[in-house]
Amino acid sequence: YLSEERAITCRLGDEIYVLVTRGEKQTGGYTVNVDKIIMEKKNKDDFDLVVYAKFKDPDANDIVTQSFSYPFTIVKTNLDKMPESIRLEVDYVK
């Protein structure tokens, strides 16, 4: 998933995490922050997640590293079960 903008969930031991990636970027200076995560019930046992993230690109005048970067963030959840699906909603901020 290094080349994609997406959200995924993963289980590590008893904990469930949400990973949000920005994909491969030509320089540094790109950021990703999770604003909120909403659980949408599908039925009694199943649910989906909607991840609201804010993506920020570097300004044209910013000094950034001149190498490929792979911006991402990881958020620990309090879930005890994996969602059926996950959807990423992105707000590009200046």
RAJOGI-V862219 format. One record per backbone hydrogen bond with DSSP energy under -0.5 kcal/mol. NH is the residue of the N-H (numbers start at 1). CO is the residue of the C=O. Records with the same first field share a line. If there is no record, write none. Layout:
BEGIN
NH->CO  CO
END
This chain:
BEGIN
4->1
6->4  21
8->19
10->17
12->15
15->12
17->10
18->75
19->8
20->73
21->6
22->71
23->4
25->69
28->65
31->56
33->54
35->33  52
36->52
38->50
40->38  48
41->39
42->46
43->46
48->40
49->85
50->38
51->87
52->36  50
53->51  89
54->33
55->53  91
56->31
57->93
62->59
64->62
67->65
69->25
73->20
75->18
77->16
84->47
87->49
89->51  87
90->88
91->53
92->90
93->55  91
END
